[in-house]
Amino acid sequence: MTVKAAVIGCGDVSTVHFGAIAKLDDVELVAVCDTDPGRLAAAVAAYGVPGFADHLSLLAEQKPDVVHISTPHDQHAALAADCLERGVNVIVEKPLAHTLEEGRRLIEAAARSSAKIAVCFQNRYNATVQAMHALLSSGELGEVLGASATVMWQRSAGYYQSRPWRGSWAGGGGGLMMNQAIHTVDLLQWLVGDVVSLNGNASTRFLGGTIDVEDTAEFVAEHATGARSAFYATLANAVNAPVTLDIVTEQATLSLRGDLTVTYGDGRVDVVPERVVESGGRAYWGVSHELLIADFYARLGEDGPFWINPSEAAKSLRIVKEIYRQSYPESLAAVC
C-alpha cells in the first residue's frame, strides 16, 4: 500500500525531507504547503504536486498519511498538534517547540492521538553515535566518569537577515542553543544520562547588532548517573569546525571528531568511521536525516510511540530553557 506524504514548510531544511521521501519505496509525495508564495511556487514546480498556503486545507483535501514539518520553530507545535488531532502521522524538525508551554501542548496532543510523531534529532542515527551508545550501554567500559562537548561554528549577519525569525525570541525561541547546538545537547544527555541540575550562561558576543538572541553559551551539568559534563558553543568561530564530544569511562575514552576514536586503558585503539552520504542539504545538518525518516516510515504499523517522540525531545528543550532562565531572568520570552 502506498503511503501518502506531504511537506509543510518549503524552506532550507525541507531539501533533505524531499530527498528522503523520494528514496522510499511505496511513499508518494502528494502535496506541499508554505505561507510564502515564492517558496510555495518553487516547490510546486520542482515536485509537481498541489500546493497549499493553508495546512488545514491540505489535510482536508489530500488526506496525507504522514506530514513532514520544516517550518520556523514557533510553528512546530501548533502544526503538529493539528495533524495529530486528525490522526495524521508527523515528522517535525527540531526543536520540539519554541517555548516550554508549546512543548507541553504537543506532548499532550501526542498522548491523545493514535498517530505517531518523530522529532528530528537525526544525529542519534550517526554510525559513530550509535557505536558510542552501544558501548556505553553494554557495561564493558564501566561507569561514565565525565564528558565534554563543543560546537564551534560560524554564522554571519546575513544568515539571520535572510530569515529574521532565526534571530528572535518570538520566532526561534532562542538562538545558538535552539537552532544549532541543541543537537549536541541532545546527544550529551542521551549518552551520559538525564540532566538533573546545571549551571550555565548564554550571551551575545558578536552579533548583538543583528540578533536579539544568544550566539555563545556554556554550561556544566550533573547527570542522573553521577557524571558531570562541560559544554561550550559559539557562532563566533572562523569556520564550522567538527562538533566534539568526549566521554571518559572507567575503562576507555570515547572521542568524537567526525569519526569516533575509542582509546582503551590497555592501549588498544578502535576507530569507527562516520558514514558519508550524498545529500542536497548542508554538511552541518549531518548525514542521518534519511535514516531517521526511513525508520519512522518502517515503524508506522507498530504499536506505541516512536522512540524520539515529544517527551524525549522535551529533555533538550528543558535544558536550553533552563540556561536561558539563568541568563535572562527578566525575560519571559527567553524562559517560557
Order of alpha helices (4+ residues) and beta strands (2+ residues): beta-alpha-beta-alpha-beta-alpha-beta-alpha-beta-alpha-beta-alpha-beta-alpha-alpha-alpha-alpha-beta-beta-beta-beta-beta-beta-beta-alpha-alpha-alpha
